[in-house]
């Protein structure tokens, strides 16, 4: 297996590296690492597609969708395959990731971002939510880290706490939903979601990650089930 570095960038949160992995007898694969930690690649996109699919099934009319975390764009891509979606806003904290998508460093990036329904904002997702109007989105999908117990950035811990989740609930329309991806099960996080939304539906699913079996989790919270 051979690795070729495609792009590298530094931010206040650390180092981002985009590299090409060339497997013997297979096509090349793009791989994203943050501070040396594997985040995602273009070969195994099950997590991103599952996140979008699970969310889109929850809402009858998902016109406005918010995605926290751009990554390599596969969650956005999956959301935009649904003709019911009229607008998909993506909040990404790393400017370099957005630049790599826009300038073709990530080959599928330019076509994806050319979709008129896609709107990418470079910002901290908590600040973006704080500035959003109430009842703005039908769906909120969050994939900003590896889950509450496996953080790439310590600052992302707040995403899994009650104040941030309450902020998220505020900007979701009635009958809307929140779906959060995690690399592992977390009873504590489930309890926090139940506290804020009044409900939580953990969903597990199996993936094959470069020949290694893994189980990932989606945490679903629906606004319409809450009495508040």
N, C-alpha and C positions, 0 to 999 in steps of 0.2 A: 504494500500500500504506500502510495506516494502523496505528499502534501505540498502544495504550492500556494504561497501567500498571495492573495489578490489585492487586499487593501488592509490598512491599519490606521487607527485613529485613537487619539487620547482625549478624554474629557475629565471633568472634575470627579467623575465616578470611577475612572480608571481606563483600561485599555479595551478596545474593540478590535477584533481581528476577523477578517473574512478570508477564508482559504478554500482552495479547491482540493478535494480528496479524490484521488484517482485509484479506484479499486481494480484489481486485475480482472480483465475480461468484462468490465462494466463501464458504463458511461461515467463521466466526471460528476462529482457531487459538491455543491456549495455547502460550507460549514461555517457557522457563526459561533465565535467564542468571546466571552466577556471576562476579563481578568483571569484568563486561562481556563475558565469553566465552559464546557460544552453547553450551548443553549439550544441550538436547533440546526437542522440541515435540510437540504432540498430532496433527500431520498425518502425520509420518513416524515410525512406531513399528516399522519393520522390524527395527531393531537389537535392541530389547528382546524382540520376539517370537522372533527368530532365536536369541538367547541362551537363552531358556527352552526352545525346541523342540529345539535341539541337545543340551542337557543332559538333557532328559527322555527322549530316544531312547537315551541311553547306559546307563540303569539300568532293570532289569526291575521293581523295586519301590521307586520313589522316594517313600517315605512321609514322610520328613522332609527338607525343603529349606531351605537358608539362602541368602538373597539379600543381598549387600552393596551398598547403595545403593538408596534408594526412588525418587528422581527424581519423575516424575509417575505412578508406579505401574504402568507398562505391563508390566514384567517380572513383577511380582507377579501382575498380572491374567492373564498368559499361563500362569504356573505353576498358578494355581488352576483353570484350565480342564481340567486333567488330574484325573480322578476318583481316580487312584491316590494323589494327594497328600493326606496327612492333616494335615500341619502345614507352614506356610511362615513362617519367621521372617525378618524384614527388619531389618537393622541400618542405621540412617541417622544420620549425625553431626549434621545440621542440624535442630534442633527446629522451626524455622519451616516447613520442608517438611512435616513430619508434621502440624503445626497446620493448614496450609492444606488438607491432605487431609481432616482430621477435621472442620473447620468449614464445608466446602462451598465454600471459595474455589476449589479445584479441583473442578469439578462432579461428577465421577465418584468422588471420593475417599471420601465417606461410605459409599456402597454397597459399594465395594471393601473397605474396612476393617471393614465389618460382617460379613464372612465369618468364621465362627468358626474357620476354619483359619488365618487371618492373625494374626500376632503381630508388631507393630512395636516395636523397641527403639531408643531414642535413645542412641547410643554410638559411640565409635571402633571400627571393625570389628576392629582388631588386639587391643584390650582385650576385646572380646566373645569372640573366638576363644580368647584366653588363658584365659578363665574357663569355657569350655565343657568338658564331659566328653569323654574320648576316645571315638571311634566314635559320635558323636551324630547325624551327618547322612549321608544317602545322596547328596545333591548339594550342592555349594556353587557359587553363581553370583556373580561379582564384576563390577560395573559402577560403580565408584566414581570413575572419572576417564576421560580420553580415551585412555589407554594410556601405556606407559612413556616414550614420547618426546614426549607432548603433555599435560603435566600442567596441570590447572586450579589445583591446590594443590600446592606443592612437597613438603609433608609426605606426600603420597600416593605418593611414590617408593618408600617402604618396602614397599608392597603388592606390588611387582614383584621384590623381593629374596628371596634364598634363606631367610633366617630366618622371614619371614612365611609364605612358601609351605610351609615345613616345619611351621609351626604349623597351617596349613590342612590339610595332609595328616594330621596327628594326629587331627583331629576328624571325618574322613571314614571311614565304615564300609567294611569290605572289599567290593570290587566297586562302590564308589562312584566319584564323579568330581568334578573341578573344571573349571569353564568360566569363562574370563575374556575380556571384550570389550576390543578395542583398535581405535582409529581407523586404525592403520597397522601394517604388518608390522614385526616386531622379531626379528631372528635372535638377538640377545643374550638377550632374554627367553625365547625358545624353548629356548636352551641352558640357562638357569637352571631352567626347568621340568623338562627332562630330567635335570638333576643331582639335583633333589629327588625327583621321582616315578619316574624311570627311563624316562619316555616323554613324548611330547608330540605332539599332532596339530593343527597349524595349519589352520584352515578359513577361506577367504576367501569373501565374497559381495558382490554389487553392489547398490547402492541408488540411488534417485533422490532427491536432497535439494534440494527447491525448484527442480527443473529442472537440477540439477547432478549429474552421475554421480560416485559415490564408491565406493570399495572398502573394506570394513571386514573385521576379522579376529576370529575366535574361537580362543582357545587352550585346547585340551582336554587334560587330564591324568587318567589313570585310575589308581586306587590298586591295582587287582588286578594290573596289569602290573609292579609294582615288586617287586624281590626283597627289599627291606628291610621 
